Amino acid sequence: MRIFFSKQAELGIKAILYLSVQPKGLLHNATEISKELKVPKEFVAKILQKLTHNEIVISKKGKAGGFTLKKSPKEIKLIDIIRGIDGNKAFEECILGFENCSDENPCPIHSNWAQIRTEIEKMFTEKSVADFRQDMIRKLKTIK
């Protein structure tokens, strides 16, 4: 069984939550973010570039460059980050990987998974990055 969304989407959510608790407009480079989150710098840079193309993040190149949020944390839904990295496949593909799985031709766990997936999609669509800022502040204190 595959994970719900990719490791890239997972890191994208972490990086956006990290940026959401930083002073507005202040640039943070990939090295800083990777050290804070304990993940590879190249991975962070690649993911944040994807999110730049999806207009969630602003990127500035150069020695004083870095990343910051393009929108306020209240305007960024978790679903925006997931879709910006993975597209919509987490909400469309079969959890068991069957290519022809559908309501008309379901896999063995299709109906149960469809209910859970709908609830997860609803949470990611309703919750913004701002809803998790305080939890992220607490979490950052524990990973240093």
N, C-alpha and C positions, 0 to 999 in steps of 0.2 A: 504494500500500500504506500503510495507516495505522500509526501507532506502536503499540507494544504496550499501553501505558497512557497516560493523559492527562498533560498538563503539570501539572495540578493534583496528580495522584498523585505525580509526580516531585518537585514542590515539597514535598508533604506528607512524603515520605520524608526529604528534606533537613532540613525543619524538625524532625521528630521526632529525627533523628540529632543535630541541633544541641542540642535540649533534653536529649538523653541524656548529653551530655558536660558539662552544667552541674551545679552543686551541687544535690543533691536538694531539692525543695520550693521553691527560689528561683524567683520569678516573673520572666518575661522578656516585655516587651511586643512588639507587632508591629513597632514602629519599630526596636528593637534587633535583632530577628531578621532583618528585611529588610536592614538595613545589613550585618550579618555575612554573609548569604548573597547579597547583591547582587541582590535581587529587590524588586518593588514591595510596599510596606507593605499596601495594600488586598488584594492577592492573598494575602499571608501570613495576615492576619486572617480572611479568608473561609475559607481552607482549615483553619486551626486551629479555627474555630468548627464546621466539619463534623466534625472529629476529636473535638471536645468532645462533640458529640451521639452519637458512637460510643464514648464513654467511654475514649478513649485519652489525652486531654488534659483538664486542669482549667483553667477560665478564671475569672478574677476581674476584674470591671469596676471602673472608677474610676481615679483618679490613680495609685494605687499598685498597679494591677491588672496583669494579664499572663497568661501561660500557663506551665504546668509539666506534666510527665507525671503521669498518674493512676496508672500501674502502673510497676513496675520495668522497665528496658530488657530484662531477660531474659524478661519476660512478654509483650512486644510483638513479634509476628511481623511481618515486612514485608507479608505477605498481609493482615493486619488493617488496615494503613494504606491499601493499594491498594483493598481492598473497602470501606473506610470512605468513600472518595472516589468511586471509579468503579463500585462494585458488583462484580459478577462478570463483567461483559461481556468483559474481556480474555481470560478463559478459556472463554468460550462463543461469541463471535462469530467469523465468518469473517475471516481476516486480509486477504482481498481485498474484503470488504464484501458478498459475496453473501448475500442474506437466507435463501435456502433451502439453504445449505450444511450438510451432515451426513455421517455415515459412509455413509448409504444414497444420498445425492445429493451427492458431494464436488465441490469446486472443483478446479482443476488442481493446486494444491499442498497440498490438504487433508491427505493422509496424512503427508507430510513435516513440515508445520507442526504437526500434532497431536502428533507425537513431541517436537518442540522445546518446544511449549507445555506439555506434561506435565512436562518437566524443569524448565522455568522455574517453573511452579506449585509443584513440589516444593521447589525452592530457597527460594522466597518463604515457603512454609509451614514449612520446617524452620529457617530462619535468623531469629534475633531481632535486635532493634536492638542488643543488647549485643555481638553478634558483630562489629559494625562500628564500635564506639566508638573504638578506637585509630586506625583508618583515618580516621575523621571528625576526630579531634584533629589528625592530620597535615594533612588537607585544609584545615582552617580556617586553619592557619598560612600556607597558600599563597594564600588568597583575600583576605587583608587588605590 
